[in-house]
């Protein structure tokens, strides 16, 4: 529900938007609207952040090879930072006054 699936169910927005010039918009420009494809994009990004958190948690609680645990922790941290930064950049594009960003603007 954090990606907006219920909003899509209630409002019935289009899948994506094609402008008269032929450009395709996957993310709605306004904070008051969204496309169905935008919901799927946010859902996948949230899933990648969760996968990174799971990798870091498993690396901390697992017994065994320290080198393998460090690799899992580094991959997990990388997933969290990259995909959370993408989520922030999407939110920043929709809410123009939002002042925070991580890697991507």
N, C-alpha and C positions, 0 to 999 in steps of 0.2 A: 504494500500500500504506500510505501514511502516514495515510490516512483510515480505515482499518480494514476494508477490503474482504475481506481474507483471514480476519479474525476472523469476519465475517459468513458467509463460505463454510463455515468449520469449525463454528461454533456454531448457525447457522440462527435468528437472532433474528427477532422480528416486525418488520413494516414500520414501524409506529408503535403507540402505546398509547392506548387510550381508557379513561378512568377510569369508575367506576360513575356518577359525577355528570354524565358527558357531556363532560368536558374532554379535549382531545387533547394528548398529550405527544409532541413531535418529538425531544427530547433526553432520554436516560435520566438519571435523577437520580443514579445511582450511578456511581462510576468503574470498577466491575466489569462494567458492561453497556453496551450501546448498541443503537440501532435502525438498521434499514437506511436510513431516511430521514436519520438523523443522519450516516451515512457520506457520503451525497450532499451534504448541507449543508457538511460539512467539506471535501469534495473541491472544491466550487465556491468556497469561501472561499480555499483554498490556490491554486486557479487564478487568482483575482483578485489575490492577493499576487504570484504569478509574473508576471502581466500587468503589474502596476505596476513590478516590477523590470526587465522587458524594456523598457518605455517609458523608464525612467530610463537604462538602458544605451544604448539607441538614441539618446536625446537627447544623451548625452555623446560618442558616437562619430560622429554624423552631421555631415556638412559642409553648410553652407547657412545659411538664415535663422536668426538668433540668437533672434528672438522666437518662432518656431515651436518651436525646441529648448527654450526656457524653458517654454513651455506644456506640451510633452510631459513635461518633467521634473516640473513641478508636478502634473500629472494623475497621473503614475506615483507620486510621493511620497504623494499623497492616497490613491490606491488601497492602497498598502502600509500606511499608517498606519490607515486605517479598517478594512480587512478583517483585518489582523493583530490589531487591537484586538478585533474580533468573535471571532476564534479564541481569544484569551486569555480573553475573558469566558466562552466555552463551557467552556474548560478549567478556569477558576476555579470555575464552578458545579459541575463534576463532582468536582474535587479541592478540597474546602472549605478546606484549610489552605494553599492556594497564595496567597502574599502579594502577587503583582504584578498590575498592571492598567495599561492605557494610557488609553483614552478612555471605555470602557464598563465598568461594574462588574457 
